[in-house]
Amino acid sequence: MIEECKDILECENRLSSVIPKISLLGKIPLSSEEVDKLVSFIKEQFSDNIQEGTKFVKTKTPSCFAYFLVWKGIFDYRAGDYWSGFREFAGLSDPNWQAKWGKIFINFLESNGLSCFDNIKGAHRYVTPILMHGMIPNSCLDEYFEKILLPMVKQDLTDPTDRNEISFLLKIRREDDNERHAIKKDIRELRVKKGLISNKLKQVRSLINIWDDLDKIRALDEKVVNRDELASLPEDPLEYKSKTILTIQKLQKEIEKLESEKRQCEQEKKKFSEADKKVLANTDAINQCINISTVLEQELGKLIKLKTQENLLKEQIKKDAQSVFFKPWDESYVSIIQELSSDNLKNKIELFNSKSLSESIIKRAYFTNREHYPFVNKKN
């Protein structure tokens, strides 16, 4: 029909000539290629400005636009959703534009004497007439055959060719369907009410729990004798509880450690002989020995220190004796030195240390006394 049309105005002339001959727009026989051509012409009008495009199709190509809306219902309608398909097509998302396009369609039906299906109870103002002129959307064909047409022919109709019987059955089915939708609507509303009531019930239960807690607090408050004790309570009970648990755990570990040591001590105790037990029984003597051993250790330390000093002195005496005596130092010399007169020894030492004393005097003193002091070097 419109396969040879070069623009939308030619399509309008072809379609408008067919409108008076039909009762439903969906009965216009267009192939899928022709529908695609019509859609491309319509889309071109809305590509730049939706307002100018709407004005154009309303005044210049109403037949094309009306059939386009019906075609969209036949191919794109899905489960109660009709207008969402236009969002990608023309950016139509504002409900005001949906109403404007719907009014254009209704005005077209009225001006051409076509049915507006405005007597259907619960019908949508614009979508229902569009879908009715498309008869059955493609998405509903399977359900229509399965639930309407086949049961009507096989079971519900006594005479499938009787138009009155068919109309009556469809009326009953439509009423049942309307009632079913009404029940679904009631169920949805009841579910919403149920949710609201459940929320209120939760709130009431929370209030009841709070009230019970208040009663418990009042009861505890009455039992408190000294209210100053409340000031000592921790500000953060959870933190206090956590710290207390850690302290208890540490104490438990210490207890376990002490118990382990106790078991070890008991095992060692079993190894003791009777003699060991007698010794351990005399704790006073053991304590005295411990005290004495402490004193002895101190005295031993002093003795070791004196012994060290003695050794140092002996070494020093040996060194000094080598410069004075002919023979090595002998411990027997000590008694001889002790018999010397202290005054005489002092004088001799002073003379020995004097830098002004001549060597001849020192030698005479040594020769004079060598008979009495055999340890002096006689050669000198």
Buried (B, 14 or more C-beta within 10 A) or exposed (E): BBEEBEEBEBBBEBBBEBBEEBEEBBEBEBEEEBBEBBBEBBEEBBEEEBEEBBEBBBEEBBBBBBBBBBBBBBBBBEEEEBBEBBEEBBEBEEEEBBEBBBEBBBBBBEEBEBEBBEEEEEBEEBBBBBBBBBBBBEBBEEEEEEEBEEBBEEEBBEEEEEEEBBEEBEEEBEEEEBEEEEEEEEEEEEEEEEEEEEEEEEEEEEEEEEEEEEEEEEEEEEEEEEEEEEEEEEEEEEEEEEEEEEEEEEEEEEEEEEEEEEEEEEEEEEEEEEEEEEEEEEEEEEEEEEEEEEEEEEEEEEEEEEEEEEEEEEEEEEEEBEEEBBEEBEEEBEEEEEEBEEEEEEEBEEEEEEEEEEEEEBEEBBEEEBEEBEBBEEEE
